[in-house]
Amino acid sequence: MSNSTQDVIYLRKSRKDDEASKTNADVLSTHERTLLDLANNLGLNVTDIRREVVSGDTIAARPEMQRLLTEIEAGLWRSVIVMEVERLARGDTIDQGIVAQTFKYSDTKIVTPMRTYDPANEFDEEYFEFGLFMSRREYKTINRRMQAGRLAGAKMGRFVRWKAPYGYDKVKIEGQKGFSLAINKEQSKIVKMIYNWSHDDKLGYQAIATNLNRMKVPSPSDKTWEVSSVRHILETPIYAGKIPWRMRPAKTQMIEGERKTTIPRQKYGDYEVFDGLHEAIIPFEVFETIQQRKQQNYIPKTKTGFELKSVLSGVVYCGLCGKAMRRRAKSSGSGSTGVKADTLACPSNACPNVSSYVHIVEEKLLEALSDLVKDYKLELKDNKANKTNKDESNLKKSALAQLRKEHETLIKQRETTYSLVEQGVYSTDEFLERNTRIAEELADVENSMKTLEEAIRTDISQKEYQSTFVPRLQGVLEQYHKSDSVEFKNKLLKEIIERVEYTKEKRGGKTGGKDEFTLEIRPLIPMSI
């Protein structure tokens, strides 16, 4: 239950404000002035204003509402001041229930220009929930109209998405509503080349991405070409002059009590396609041939019978691009022996990091871990290092004490602003400006206090952990050498290592250089604590 004496304003535009915004009226500023006057008349202590600047129909899509609900649960606010209750939640019934229950059980009031709602009051609770219910109905009606409008536009060949695909520019249709696409000359050359490689040369996604990166062709994201970028271009019928509808529909599921929304790509033929107003970059027959060949060669992926093949899986990462290194099985020798020499390589085809044999990387890692045991033992015996650590701990405690004094001073300053605004010395704007500044300073001080308190607790726990880490590391190495299980060895490594960064910039020749790489090990406990 909230015992707070502070109040917060929550501002969010609704769809019905869009007409006002077309006249260049700053809707949020108008609402802010209205609610500040309301707060002043009711004698409320406004210490913060939350502006929802993103558009979202669910709580998950509105970061300020998520933050506000968390603070309400913690009892930080006495009331939330809003233009109308519908601004708080107009998503599905789950979101509305979360909002209603959060306000009810925290005893937080909702203040609007029309009336003040106390969710703990039975009659106010019913009125509040009815308002949310009507808001939900209005939202669903508007959403249906919008989707119907987009579908009608797609059937007429218009481009109804927000961003033009690679190879096109989004253009306004002259004399009509809506948008279409115009060919981007430079990018369309790359699109044609990708389709030629796939259709004529029968190259796969990875091979096409490799070719584009070798040619230094900028990708749609101005980074390197990846398989996903090539797949998107080859599976999108827009390039054949068509407009797809619900090619990637949103799919919401409840997974372990949480709502998860995904946008899986539909197979060609499972979604609607309309003739577009825009010019095609490639013939429709070419597009269909590629889709048919892909579906004929498609083999569903499955994890049934999956067996871990590398002890370094999820342990070693690329030191140049940060991606997890992958094991690749390759034949060595004349080929008649059938000997397999597994290598460890970066999955990014544009990354210059050179691969190495897995068994050599594993040997070097184990040697480094053995050296790490010796280093930890020496550090524990180093009195100078222990003294430095103690001095650092004392400095943190001293800084925390100073922050607590500063926190008390800011609290007194905030109380003074309340007094001055009641006496009329401060205007509402001046009051809000000073209170906002104090609130920001308080937040900075409280965050710094929290960080220092956490650091002090971490110092204590790490010192306790370090005393047991060396024997644990020794035990892991002993078990590792005794075991033949890849999964068990992988699990042992993850118990003591956060990650290992691998870097090799030069290729090794036949006579040597196979172990000329660096491993940066990040153990689960840092040195010099």
GIJOFEN-V394280 format. One record per residue. N is the residue number from 0. RES is the residue in three letters. PHI is phi in radians with two decimals (999 if undefined). PSI is psi in whole degrees, -180 to 180 (999 if undefined). D_CENTER is the distance of its C-alpha to the mean C-alpha in whole Angstrom. Layout:
# GIJOFEN-V394280
N | RES | PHI | PSI | D_CENTER
N | RES | PHI | PSI | D_CENTER
This chain:
# GIJOFEN-V394280
0 | MET | 999 | 137 | 32
1 | SER | -1.37 | 131 | 32
2 | ASN | -1.98 | 16 | 34
3 | SER | -1.28 | 155 | 33
4 | THR | -1.99 | 14 | 35
5 | GLN | -1.88 | 149 | 32
6 | ASP | -2.21 | 152 | 30
7 | VAL | -2.29 | 145 | 27
8 | ILE | -1.74 | 134 | 27
9 | TYR | -2.04 | 122 | 24
10 | LEU | -2.03 | 131 | 24
11 | ARG | -2.69 | 131 | 23
12 | LYS | -1.27 | 146 | 24
13 | SER | -1.94 | 172 | 25
14 | ARG | -1.09 | -31 | 26
15 | LYS | -1.30 | -9 | 30
16 | ASP | -1.46 | -11 | 29
17 | ASP | -1.08 | -36 | 29
18 | GLU | -1.11 | -39 | 32
19 | ALA | -1.16 | -36 | 33
20 | SER | -1.20 | -24 | 30
21 | LYS | -1.18 | -22 | 32
22 | THR | -1.60 | 15 | 35
23 | ASN | 1.17 | 18 | 33
24 | ALA | -1.39 | 133 | 33
25 | ASP | -1.44 | 95 | 30
26 | VAL | -1.08 | -46 | 30
27 | LEU | -1.12 | -37 | 27
28 | SER | -1.16 | -39 | 30
29 | THR | -1.10 | -45 | 33
30 | HIS | -1.11 | -38 | 31
31 | GLU | -1.08 | -45 | 30
32 | ARG | -1.11 | -41 | 34
33 | THR | -1.08 | -46 | 35
34 | LEU | -1.28 | -31 | 33
35 | LEU | -1.15 | -41 | 34
36 | ASP | -1.11 | -41 | 38
37 | LEU | -1.08 | -45 | 38
38 | ALA | -1.10 | -39 | 36
39 | ASN | -1.15 | -43 | 39
40 | ASN | -1.15 | -33 | 42
41 | LEU | -1.57 | -2 | 40
42 | GLY | 1.22 | 34 | 40
43 | LEU | -1.52 | 152 | 37
44 | ASN | -1.74 | 89 | 35
45 | VAL | -1.43 | 117 | 32
46 | THR | -2.00 | -4 | 30
47 | ASP | -2.79 | 152 | 26
48 | ILE | -2.23 | 125 | 25
49 | ARG | -1.82 | 122 | 22
50 | ARG | -1.95 | 119 | 21
51 | GLU | -1.54 | 103 | 18
52 | VAL | -1.63 | -7 | 18
53 | VAL | -1.79 | 154 | 15
54 | SER | -1.65 | 124 | 17
55 | GLY | -2.79 | 137 | 16
56 | ASP | -1.60 | -13 | 18
57 | THR | -2.04 | 161 | 17
58 | ILE | -1.08 | -37 | 16
59 | ALA | -1.07 | -26 | 12
60 | ALA | -1.63 | 1 | 12
61 | ARG | -2.15 | 96 | 14
62 | PRO | -1.07 | -37 | 12
63 | GLU | -1.18 | -37 | 16
64 | MET | -1.20 | -39 | 17
65 | GLN | -1.04 | -46 | 15
66 | ARG | -1.10 | -42 | 16
67 | LEU | -1.13 | -44 | 20
68 | LEU | -1.10 | -39 | 20
69 | THR | -1.08 | -42 | 19
70 | GLU | -1.22 | -35 | 22
71 | ILE | -1.13 | -42 | 24
72 | GLU | -1.04 | -35 | 24
73 | ALA | -1.43 | -1 | 25
74 | GLY | 1.33 | 28 | 28
75 | LEU | -1.44 | -17 | 27
76 | TRP | -2.19 | 140 | 28
77 | ARG | -1.39 | -40 | 32
78 | SER | -2.66 | 157 | 31
79 | VAL | -1.99 | 126 | 28
80 | ILE | -1.76 | 124 | 30
81 | VAL | -2.54 | 155 | 29
82 | MET | -1.10 | -40 | 31
83 | GLU | -2.79 | 156 | 31
84 | VAL | -1.09 | -27 | 29
85 | GLU | -1.08 | -23 | 28
86 | ARG | -1.20 | -21 | 25
87 | LEU | -1.36 | -39 | 24
88 | ALA | -2.82 | 124 | 23
89 | ARG | -2.33 | 21 | 24
90 | GLY | -1.43 | -148 | 22
91 | ASP | -1.37 | 178 | 23
92 | THR | -1.13 | -28 | 25
93 | ILE | -1.14 | -47 | 23
94 | ASP | -1.07 | -43 | 21
95 | GLN | -1.10 | -39 | 24
96 | GLY | -1.14 | -39 | 26
97 | ILE | -1.08 | -46 | 23
98 | VAL | -1.09 | -48 | 24
99 | ALA | -1.08 | -46 | 27
100 | GLN | -1.19 | -37 | 27
101 | THR | -1.09 | -45 | 25
102 | PHE | -1.20 | -39 | 28
103 | LYS | -1.12 | -51 | 31
104 | TYR | -1.41 | -12 | 30
105 | SER | -1.71 | -4 | 29
106 | ASP | 1.03 | 40 | 32
107 | THR | -1.74 | 129 | 31
108 | LYS | -1.52 | 158 | 32
109 | ILE | -2.04 | 118 | 31
110 | VAL | -1.86 | 123 | 33
111 | THR | -2.20 | 163 | 34
112 | PRO | -1.04 | -25 | 37
113 | MET | -1.44 | -44 | 38
114 | ARG | -2.91 | 168 | 38
115 | THR | -1.84 | 129 | 37
116 | TYR | -1.80 | 132 | 35
117 | ASP | -1.98 | 99 | 36
118 | PRO | -1.05 | -17 | 34
119 | ALA | -1.36 | -15 | 36
120 | ASN | -1.52 | 131 | 39
121 | GLU | -1.00 | -45 | 40
122 | PHE | -1.26 | -40 | 41
123 | ASP | -1.13 | -36 | 38
124 | GLU | -1.10 | -44 | 35
125 | GLU | -1.12 | -41 | 37
126 | TYR | -1.15 | -40 | 37
127 | PHE | -1.12 | -48 | 33
128 | GLU | -1.16 | -34 | 32
129 | PHE | -1.15 | -40 | 34
130 | GLY | -1.08 | -41 | 33
131 | LEU | -1.15 | -39 | 29
132 | PHE | -1.08 | -45 | 31
133 | MET | -1.16 | -35 | 33
134 | SER | -1.11 | -40 | 29
135 | ARG | -1.11 | -42 | 28
136 | ARG | -1.11 | -42 | 31
137 | GLU | -1.10 | -42 | 30
138 | TYR | -1.08 | -45 | 27
139 | LYS | -1.13 | -37 | 28
140 | THR | -1.12 | -46 | 31
141 | ILE | -1.10 | -41 | 29
142 | ASN | -1.13 | -41 | 26
143 | ARG | -1.06 | -43 | 29
144 | ARG | -1.12 | -41 | 31
145 | MET | -1.12 | -45 | 28
146 | GLN | -1.15 | -38 | 27
147 | ALA | -1.13 | -38 | 31
148 | GLY | -1.15 | -41 | 31
149 | ARG | -1.17 | -40 | 28
150 | LEU | -1.12 | -42 | 30
151 | ALA | -1.07 | -40 | 33
152 | GLY | -1.14 | -40 | 32
153 | ALA | -1.12 | -41 | 31
154 | LYS | -1.12 | -27 | 34
155 | MET | -1.50 | 1 | 36
156 | GLY | 1.58 | 7 | 34
157 | ARG | -1.38 | 156 | 32
158 | PHE | -1.56 | 118 | 28
159 | VAL | -1.93 | 10 | 26
160 | ARG | -1.63 | 171 | 23
161 | TRP | -1.40 | -41 | 21
162 | LYS | -2.07 | 136 | 21
163 | ALA | -1.21 | 143 | 23
164 | PRO | -1.25 | 160 | 23
165 | TYR | -0.96 | 131 | 24
166 | GLY | 1.83 | -13 | 27
167 | TYR | -2.32 | 162 | 28
168 | ASP | -2.10 | 142 | 28
169 | LYS | -1.41 | 128 | 28
170 | VAL | -2.30 | 150 | 31
171 | LYS | -1.35 | 137 | 33
172 | ILE | -1.34 | 124 | 36
173 | GLU | -1.15 | 130 | 39
174 | GLY | 1.27 | 6 | 41
175 | GLN | -2.39 | 168 | 38
176 | LYS | -1.41 | 153 | 35
177 | GLY | 1.68 | -178 | 32
178 | PHE | -2.26 | 160 | 31
179 | SER | -2.36 | -166 | 31
180 | LEU | -2.18 | 143 | 30
181 | ALA | -2.09 | 140 | 32
182 | ILE | -1.16 | 131 | 33
183 | ASN | -1.55 | 114 | 31
184 | LYS | -1.00 | -46 | 34
185 | GLU | -1.22 | -48 | 32
186 | GLN | -1.21 | -33 | 29
187 | SER | -1.15 | -28 | 31
188 | LYS | -1.10 | -39 | 33
189 | ILE | -1.20 | -40 | 30
190 | VAL | -1.07 | -46 | 30
191 | LYS | -1.06 | -40 | 33
192 | MET | -1.13 | -41 | 33
193 | ILE | -1.09 | -45 | 30
194 | TYR | -1.17 | -37 | 32
195 | ASN | -1.12 | -43 | 36
196 | TRP | -1.08 | -40 | 34
197 | SER | -1.31 | -46 | 33
198 | HIS | -1.38 | -48 | 36
199 | ASP | -1.49 | -47 | 39
200 | ASP | -1.60 | -10 | 38
201 | LYS | 0.99 | 40 | 36
202 | LEU | -1.39 | 148 | 33
203 | GLY | -1.44 | 173 | 30
204 | TYR | -1.01 | -46 | 26
205 | GLN | -1.12 | -43 | 26
206 | ALA | -1.11 | -40 | 29
207 | ILE | -1.14 | -44 | 29
208 | ALA | -1.07 | -41 | 25
209 | THR | -1.09 | -45 | 28
210 | ASN | -1.05 | -44 | 30
211 | LEU | -1.14 | -40 | 28
212 | ASN | -1.20 | -37 | 27
213 | ARG | -1.14 | -33 | 30
214 | MET | -1.45 | 0 | 31
215 | LYS | 1.04 | 36 | 29
216 | VAL | -1.41 | 126 | 28
217 | PRO | -1.10 | 136 | 24
218 | SER | -1.45 | 171 | 22
219 | PRO | -0.97 | -29 | 20
220 | SER | -1.72 | 9 | 17
221 | ASP | 1.08 | 25 | 20
222 | LYS | -2.06 | -146 | 19
223 | THR | -1.57 | 155 | 20
224 | TRP | -1.33 | 131 | 21
225 | GLU | -2.07 | 168 | 20
226 | VAL | -0.99 | -40 | 21
227 | SER | -1.09 | -37 | 18
228 | SER | -1.16 | -44 | 20
229 | VAL | -1.15 | -44 | 23
230 | ARG | -1.03 | -43 | 23
231 | HIS | -1.05 | -43 | 21
232 | ILE | -1.17 | -43 | 24
233 | LEU | -1.31 | -16 | 27
234 | GLU | -1.91 | 6 | 26
235 | THR | -1.81 | 116 | 26
236 | PRO | -1.24 | -5 | 29
237 | ILE | -1.00 | -37 | 29
238 | TYR | -1.19 | -15 | 30
239 | ALA | -1.74 | 16 | 33
240 | GLY | 1.46 | 18 | 34
241 | LYS | -1.94 | 162 | 32
242 | ILE | -2.04 | 111 | 30
243 | PRO | -1.41 | 148 | 28
244 | TRP | -2.19 | 125 | 27
245 | ARG | 1.03 | 45 | 24
246 | MET | -1.22 | -34 | 23
247 | ARG | -2.33 | 74 | 20
248 | PRO | -1.24 | 145 | 20
249 | ALA | -1.23 | 135 | 18
250 | LYS | -2.20 | 119 | 19
251 | THR | -1.86 | 132 | 18
252 | GLN | -2.34 | 156 | 19
253 | MET | -1.68 | 115 | 19
254 | ILE | -2.11 | 114 | 18
255 | GLU | 0.93 | 42 | 20
256 | GLY | 1.45 | -2 | 20
257 | GLU | -2.03 | 145 | 17
258 | ARG | -1.47 | 122 | 16
259 | LYS | -2.09 | 131 | 14
260 | THR | -1.99 | 127 | 14
261 | THR | -2.16 | 163 | 14
262 | ILE | -2.23 | 73 | 16
263 | PRO | -1.16 | 145 | 18
264 | ARG | -1.39 | 128 | 20
265 | GLN | -1.38 | 148 | 24
266 | LYS | -1.23 | 150 | 27
267 | TYR | -1.06 | 129 | 29
268 | GLY | 1.87 | -17 | 32
269 | ASP | -1.69 | -2 | 30
270 | TYR | -2.29 | 161 | 29
271 | GLU | -1.39 | 147 | 31
272 | VAL | -2.33 | 131 | 32
273 | PHE | -2.09 | 154 | 34
274 | ASP | -1.20 | 129 | 36
275 | GLY | -1.60 | 159 | 34
276 | LEU | -1.37 | -17 | 36
277 | HIS | -1.46 | 162 | 34
278 | GLU | -1.40 | 139 | 36
279 | ALA | -1.35 | 147 | 35
280 | ILE | -1.57 | -35 | 34
281 | ILE | -2.26 | 154 | 35
282 | PRO | -1.12 | 146 | 38
283 | PHE | -1.09 | -33 | 37
284 | GLU | -1.11 | -37 | 39
285 | VAL | -1.14 | -43 | 37
286 | PHE | -1.07 | -47 | 34
287 | GLU | -1.12 | -39 | 35
288 | THR | -1.07 | -42 | 37
289 | ILE | -1.14 | -40 | 33
290 | GLN | -1.17 | -41 | 32
291 | GLN | -1.14 | -41 | 35
292 | ARG | -1.14 | -39 | 35
293 | LYS | -1.12 | -44 | 31
294 | GLN | -1.21 | -31 | 32
295 | GLN | -1.22 | -34 | 35
296 | ASN | -1.62 | -2 | 34
297 | TYR | -1.25 | 130 | 31
298 | ILE | -2.13 | 115 | 30
299 | PRO | -1.02 | 136 | 28
300 | LYS | -1.37 | 145 | 26
301 | THR | -2.55 | 148 | 27
302 | LYS | -1.75 | 7 | 26
303 | THR | -1.08 | 128 | 30
304 | GLY | 1.28 | 16 | 32
305 | PHE | -1.12 | 135 | 29
306 | GLU | -2.29 | 129 | 30
307 | LEU | -1.16 | 129 | 28
308 | LYS | -1.84 | -19 | 30
309 | SER | -2.20 | 133 | 29
310 | VAL | -1.23 | -16 | 29
311 | LEU | -1.68 | 4 | 26
312 | SER | -1.09 | 125 | 24
313 | GLY | 1.29 | 9 | 20
314 | VAL | -1.95 | -45 | 22
315 | VAL | -1.74 | 132 | 23
316 | TYR | -2.16 | 155 | 20
317 | CYS | -1.17 | 129 | 21
318 | GLY | -1.36 | -7 | 22
319 | LEU | -1.79 | -42 | 22
320 | CYS | -2.04 | -11 | 19
321 | GLY | 1.54 | -3 | 17
322 | LYS | -1.37 | 153 | 17
323 | ALA | -1.16 | 131 | 18
324 | MET | -1.22 | 148 | 22
325 | ARG | -2.11 | 149 | 24
326 | ARG | -1.46 | 135 | 27
327 | ARG | -2.20 | 127 | 30
328 | ALA | -1.55 | 125 | 33
329 | LYS | -2.32 | 150 | 36
330 | SER | -1.47 | 141 | 40
331 | SER | -2.16 | 163 | 42
332 | GLY | 1.46 | -155 | 45
333 | SER | -1.33 | -15 | 48
334 | GLY | 1.73 | -27 | 46
335 | SER | -1.30 | -24 | 49
336 | THR | -1.32 | -29 | 48
337 | GLY | 1.24 | 19 | 44
338 | VAL | -1.26 | 135 | 43
339 | LYS | -1.77 | 129 | 39
340 | ALA | -2.10 | 96 | 38
341 | ASP | -1.19 | 140 | 34
342 | THR | -2.07 | 158 | 32
343 | LEU | -1.91 | 120 | 28
344 | ALA | -2.38 | 154 | 26
345 | CYS | -1.32 | 136 | 23
346 | PRO | -1.26 | -16 | 22
347 | SER | -1.42 | 120 | 21
348 | ASN | -1.23 | -14 | 24
349 | ALA | -1.66 | -7 | 24
350 | CYS | -1.40 | 132 | 24
351 | PRO | -1.42 | 1 | 27
352 | ASN | -1.09 | 129 | 27
353 | VAL | -1.53 | 140 | 30
354 | SER | -1.34 | 163 | 30
355 | SER | -2.47 | 164 | 32
356 | TYR | -1.19 | 138 | 34
357 | VAL | -1.04 | -43 | 32
358 | HIS | -1.16 | -30 | 35
359 | ILE | -1.27 | -42 | 36
360 | VAL | -1.09 | -42 | 32
361 | GLU | -1.08 | -45 | 33
362 | GLU | -1.07 | -45 | 36
363 | LYS | -1.14 | -36 | 35
364 | LEU | -1.15 | -43 | 32
365 | LEU | -1.15 | -38 | 34
366 | GLU | -1.09 | -43 | 37
367 | ALA | -1.13 | -37 | 34
368 | LEU | -1.17 | -37 | 33
369 | SER | -1.12 | -41 | 37
370 | ASP | -1.14 | -33 | 37
371 | LEU | -1.12 | -38 | 35
372 | VAL | -1.03 | -45 | 37
373 | LYS | -1.12 | -41 | 40
374 | ASP | -1.11 | -43 | 37
375 | TYR | -1.10 | -41 | 36
376 | LYS | -1.10 | -42 | 40
377 | LEU | -1.14 | -39 | 41
378 | GLU | -1.16 | -38 | 38
379 | LEU | -1.11 | -30 | 40
380 | LYS | -1.51 | -12 | 43
381 | ASP | -1.40 | 104 | 42
382 | ASN | -1.14 | -34 | 44
383 | LYS | -1.09 | -44 | 43
384 | ALA | -1.12 | -40 | 39
385 | ASN | -1.10 | -38 | 39
386 | LYS | -1.17 | -40 | 41
387 | THR | -1.09 | -42 | 38
388 | ASN | -1.11 | -38 | 36
389 | LYS | -1.18 | -40 | 38
390 | ASP | -1.10 | -42 | 38
391 | GLU | -1.10 | -39 | 35
392 | SER | -1.12 | -41 | 34
393 | ASN | -1.14 | -38 | 37
394 | LEU | -1.10 | -40 | 35
395 | LYS | -1.10 | -42 | 32
396 | LYS | -1.16 | -39 | 35
397 | SER | -1.14 | -42 | 36
398 | ALA | -1.12 | -37 | 33
399 | LEU | -1.14 | -41 | 32
400 | ALA | -1.10 | -40 | 36
401 | GLN | -1.15 | -40 | 36
402 | LEU | -1.13 | -36 | 32
403 | ARG | -1.13 | -38 | 34
404 | LYS | -1.14 | -43 | 37
405 | GLU | -1.11 | -36 | 35
406 | HIS | -1.13 | -43 | 33
407 | GLU | -1.09 | -40 | 36
408 | THR | -1.10 | -43 | 37
409 | LEU | -1.16 | -36 | 35
410 | ILE | -1.08 | -42 | 35
411 | LYS | -1.14 | -39 | 39
412 | GLN | -1.09 | -40 | 38
413 | ARG | -1.13 | -40 | 36
414 | GLU | -1.11 | -35 | 39
415 | THR | -1.15 | -39 | 41
416 | THR | -1.12 | -35 | 39
417 | TYR | -1.08 | -44 | 39
418 | SER | -1.13 | -43 | 43
419 | LEU | -1.20 | -36 | 43
420 | VAL | -1.23 | -33 | 42
421 | GLU | -1.17 | -33 | 44
422 | GLN | -1.43 | -8 | 47
423 | GLY | 1.49 | 8 | 46
424 | VAL | -1.22 | -39 | 46
425 | TYR | -1.74 | 140 | 42
426 | SER | -1.34 | 171 | 41
427 | THR | -1.07 | -42 | 38
428 | ASP | -1.13 | -42 | 36
429 | GLU | -1.12 | -42 | 37
430 | PHE | -1.04 | -47 | 36
431 | LEU | -1.14 | -42 | 33
432 | GLU | -1.06 | -47 | 32
433 | ARG | -1.22 | -40 | 34
434 | ASN | -1.14 | -37 | 32
435 | THR | -1.13 | -43 | 29
436 | ARG | -1.09 | -45 | 30
437 | ILE | -1.12 | -39 | 31
438 | ALA | -1.10 | -40 | 28
439 | GLU | -1.13 | -43 | 26
440 | GLU | -1.13 | -40 | 28
441 | LEU | -1.09 | -43 | 28
442 | ALA | -1.09 | -41 | 24
443 | ASP | -1.11 | -44 | 24
444 | VAL | -1.14 | -45 | 27
445 | GLU | -1.13 | -38 | 26
446 | ASN | -1.14 | -41 | 22
447 | SER | -1.14 | -40 | 25
448 | MET | -1.08 | -44 | 27
449 | LYS | -1.10 | -42 | 24
450 | THR | -1.11 | -44 | 23
451 | LEU | -1.16 | -42 | 27
452 | GLU | -1.07 | -41 | 27
453 | GLU | -1.17 | -39 | 25
454 | ALA | -1.13 | -39 | 26
455 | ILE | -1.16 | -42 | 29
456 | ARG | -1.12 | -39 | 28
457 | THR | -1.12 | -41 | 27
458 | ASP | -0.98 | -45 | 30
459 | ILE | -1.15 | -47 | 32
460 | SER | -1.19 | -35 | 30
461 | GLN | -1.21 | -37 | 30
462 | LYS | -1.10 | -40 | 33
463 | GLU | -1.17 | -39 | 34
464 | TYR | -1.25 | -37 | 32
465 | GLN | -1.09 | -34 | 33
466 | SER | -1.13 | -23 | 36
467 | THR | -1.83 | -10 | 36
468 | PHE | -1.20 | -42 | 33
469 | VAL | -1.04 | -51 | 36
470 | PRO | -1.10 | -32 | 38
471 | ARG | -1.15 | -43 | 35
472 | LEU | -1.11 | -42 | 34
473 | GLN | -1.10 | -41 | 38
474 | GLY | -1.12 | -39 | 37
475 | VAL | -1.10 | -44 | 34
476 | LEU | -1.11 | -39 | 36
477 | GLU | -1.14 | -46 | 39
478 | GLN | -1.14 | -36 | 38
479 | TYR | -1.05 | -47 | 36
480 | HIS | -1.23 | -23 | 39
481 | LYS | -1.49 | -22 | 41
482 | SER | -1.61 | 152 | 38
483 | ASP | -1.95 | -1 | 38
484 | SER | -1.47 | 123 | 35
485 | VAL | -1.12 | -44 | 32
486 | GLU | -1.13 | -40 | 30
487 | PHE | -1.16 | -42 | 32
488 | LYS | -1.11 | -41 | 31
489 | ASN | -1.08 | -41 | 28
490 | LYS | -1.13 | -40 | 27
491 | LEU | -1.08 | -44 | 30
492 | LEU | -1.09 | -40 | 28
493 | LYS | -1.26 | -16 | 24
494 | GLU | -1.30 | -23 | 26
495 | ILE | -2.12 | -11 | 27
496 | ILE | -2.14 | 131 | 25
497 | GLU | -1.33 | -48 | 21
498 | ARG | -2.97 | 158 | 21
499 | VAL | -2.16 | 129 | 24
500 | GLU | -1.79 | 123 | 23
501 | TYR | -1.83 | 133 | 26
502 | THR | -2.43 | 127 | 27
503 | LYS | -2.53 | 113 | 30
504 | GLU | -1.75 | -15 | 31
505 | LYS | -2.12 | 140 | 35
506 | ARG | -1.35 | 141 | 36
507 | GLY | -1.54 | 145 | 39
508 | GLY | -1.53 | -174 | 42
509 | LYS | -1.18 | -28 | 44
510 | THR | -1.58 | -10 | 46
511 | GLY | 2.96 | -170 | 43
512 | GLY | 1.50 | 3 | 40
513 | LYS | -1.22 | -24 | 38
514 | ASP | -1.95 | 19 | 37
515 | GLU | -1.55 | 72 | 36
516 | PHE | -2.45 | 166 | 32
517 | THR | -2.03 | 144 | 31
518 | LEU | -2.13 | 119 | 29
519 | GLU | -1.77 | 110 | 27
520 | ILE | -1.66 | 131 | 26
521 | ARG | -1.97 | 95 | 24
522 | PRO | -1.21 | 164 | 26
523 | LEU | -1.29 | 0 | 24
524 | ILE | -2.40 | 128 | 27
525 | PRO | -1.34 | 160 | 27
526 | MET | -1.39 | 162 | 30
527 | SER | 0.93 | 62 | 32
528 | ILE | -1.74 | 999 | 31
